[in-house]
Amino acid sequence: MVYLYFWPIEQYKLFTTVPVRLGEEVVYGDKGFVVTAKSSFQTSLSFIYFNRPFIEENAGLYWKITGWYFLGAMLITLMLHQVKQIMDSVGTVNVFSSANVFRIRLLGGLFLFDTVIDPLRWLWIKDDVIALLKKHYVAFEQGGYGLWGLLSASFFIGLLLFGLAEVFRSGLYLKEEQELTI
């Protein structure tokens, strides 16, 4: 966005998905955003920057969405770093260690946090998105994230990782008992 603000390019897109149901696809090419209904309560908003005044008019929403992209990128980077550290210890005597138990629990917690990112993001940008849709007279019905929205693959992977952490904790206990026996 900073690059676009100082060095305008012809077109730049920013996507987000929100729990809003639209009757049909709405395209506002001259206004700088495209709204596409994908399913019942999942609408994909594509913000296309054409000119500087539109960016300045809706900059708060774009910065909020961009901030969530950075949060997601940091979350993925942290997850990959933990996986790399665990994989580096595989095949060594330190595979069953308290550090790996902590890393696996951290990975499980990060996956569970990933489950609630979308509802939190929606709470953060909801007022701006609704104001933008109302401003351009887009008919919509607002939805939300229910229990089924939270029961995603990330949720179950997080639970499995907590179970795996307990297996590693038991392995660490058995390893310590074996060392004491010798």
C-alpha positions in Angstrom: 0.0 0.0 0.0 2.8 2.4 0.7 4.3 1.6 -2.7 1.0 2.3 -4.3 0.5 5.5 -2.5 3.8 7.0 -3.6 4.3 5.3 -6.9 0.8 4.7 -8.4 0.4 1.6 -10.6 -2.5 0.8 -12.9 -4.1 -1.7 -10.6 -3.5 -3.3 -7.2 -5.8 -5.9 -5.6 -6.4 -6.7 -1.9 -8.7 -9.6 -1.1 -10.7 -10.5 2.0 -13.6 -12.8 2.8 -16.4 -11.6 5.0 -19.6 -13.3 6.3 -22.0 -11.3 4.3 -24.6 -12.6 1.8 -25.3 -10.6 -1.4 -28.0 -11.2 -3.9 -25.7 -11.0 -6.9 -22.3 -10.1 -7.9 -21.6 -6.4 -7.5 -18.9 -4.6 -9.5 -17.9 -1.0 -8.9 -14.9 -0.6 -11.2 -15.1 3.1 -11.0 -15.3 3.1 -7.2 -12.3 0.8 -6.8 -13.7 -2.4 -5.3 -15.4 -5.6 -6.6 -17.7 -7.7 -4.4 -18.3 -11.3 -5.4 -20.7 -13.6 -3.7 -19.1 -17.1 -3.5 -21.6 -18.9 -1.3 -24.4 -18.2 1.1 -22.6 -16.3 3.8 -19.1 -16.1 2.4 -18.5 -13.0 0.2 -15.2 -12.2 -1.3 -14.3 -8.5 -1.4 -11.7 -7.5 -3.9 -10.4 -4.0 -3.4 -8.9 -2.7 -6.6 -7.0 0.6 -6.3 -7.4 2.8 -9.4 -6.8 6.2 -8.0 -5.3 8.0 -5.0 -8.5 9.7 -3.7 -10.2 6.3 -3.3 -7.3 5.0 -1.3 -7.3 8.0 0.9 -11.1 7.7 1.4 -11.0 4.1 2.5 -7.5 3.8 3.8 -8.5 2.7 7.3 -10.1 -0.5 6.0 -7.2 -1.3 3.7 -4.7 -0.8 6.5 -6.7 -3.1 8.8 -6.9 -5.8 6.2 -3.2 -5.5 5.4 -2.4 -5.7 9.1 -4.3 -9.1 9.3 -2.3 -10.3 6.3 0.9 -9.5 8.2 -0.4 -11.2 11.3 -1.1 -14.3 9.2 2.4 -14.2 7.7 4.0 -13.9 11.1 1.9 -16.8 12.4 2.9 -19.0 9.5 6.6 -18.0 9.9 6.5 -18.9 13.6 4.9 -22.2 12.8 7.5 -23.1 10.2 10.3 -22.1 12.6 9.0 -24.4 15.3 8.6 -27.3 12.8 12.2 -26.8 11.6 13.5 -26.9 15.1 11.6 -30.1 15.8 12.8 -31.7 12.6 16.4 -30.7 13.3 16.2 -32.8 16.6 14.7 -35.9 14.9 17.3 -38.6 14.8 19.3 -37.3 17.7 19.1 -38.2 21.4 17.3 -34.9 22.0 14.2 -35.8 20.1 12.3 -36.5 23.4 13.2 -33.3 25.2 11.2 -30.7 27.1 12.0 -28.2 24.4 10.3 -30.3 21.8 7.3 -30.8 24.1 7.1 -27.1 24.4 7.4 -26.6 20.6 4.7 -29.0 19.8 2.4 -27.5 22.4 3.2 -24.0 20.9 2.3 -25.3 17.4 -1.0 -26.7 18.8 -1.7 -23.3 20.4 -0.9 -21.5 17.1 -3.2 -23.8 15.2 -6.0 -23.1 17.7 -5.3 -19.4 17.4 -5.5 -19.7 13.6 -9.1 -21.0 14.1 -10.2 -17.8 15.7 -8.3 -15.4 13.4 -11.2 -15.1 10.9 -13.9 -14.2 13.5 -11.4 -11.7 15.1 -10.6 -10.2 11.7 -14.3 -9.8 11.0 -14.9 -8.1 14.3 -12.0 -5.7 13.5 -13.2 -4.7 10.0 -17.0 -5.2 10.3 -18.0 -1.6 10.8 -15.8 -0.4 7.9 -17.1 -3.1 5.5 -20.7 -2.5 6.3 -20.2 1.3 6.0 -18.6 0.8 2.6 -21.4 -1.4 1.4 -24.1 0.9 2.7 -22.3 3.9 1.1 -22.6 2.3 -2.3 -26.2 1.0 -1.7 -25.2 -2.6 -1.9 -28.0 -4.8 -0.6 -26.6 -7.4 1.8 -27.5 -9.6 4.8 -25.0 -9.9 7.6 -23.9 -13.3 8.8 -21.4 -14.4 11.4 -19.1 -17.2 12.5 -20.9 -19.9 14.4 -19.7 -23.1 16.0 -19.3 -24.8 12.6 -17.1 -21.9 11.4 -14.7 -22.5 14.4 -14.6 -26.3 13.8 -12.1 -26.1 11.0 -9.1 -28.2 10.0 -6.8 -25.9 12.1 -8.9 -26.7 15.2 -8.5 -30.4 14.8 -4.8 -30.2 13.9 -4.3 -28.1 17.0 -5.9 -30.8 19.2 -3.9 -33.5 17.5 -0.7 -31.6 18.2 -1.6 -31.3 21.9 -2.0 -35.1 21.9 1.3 -35.5 20.2 2.9 -33.2 22.8 1.7 -35.6 25.5 3.2 -38.5 23.6 6.5 -36.7 23.5 6.2 -35.9 27.2 5.7 -39.6 28.0 8.7 -40.4 25.8 10.8 -37.9 27.7 9.7 -39.4 31.0 10.6 -42.9 29.7 14.0 -41.6 28.5 14.7 -40.1 31.9 13.7 -43.3 33.7 16.0 -45.3 31.5 18.9 -42.9 32.1 18.3 -43.2 35.9 18.3 -47.0 35.6 21.7 -47.1 34.0 
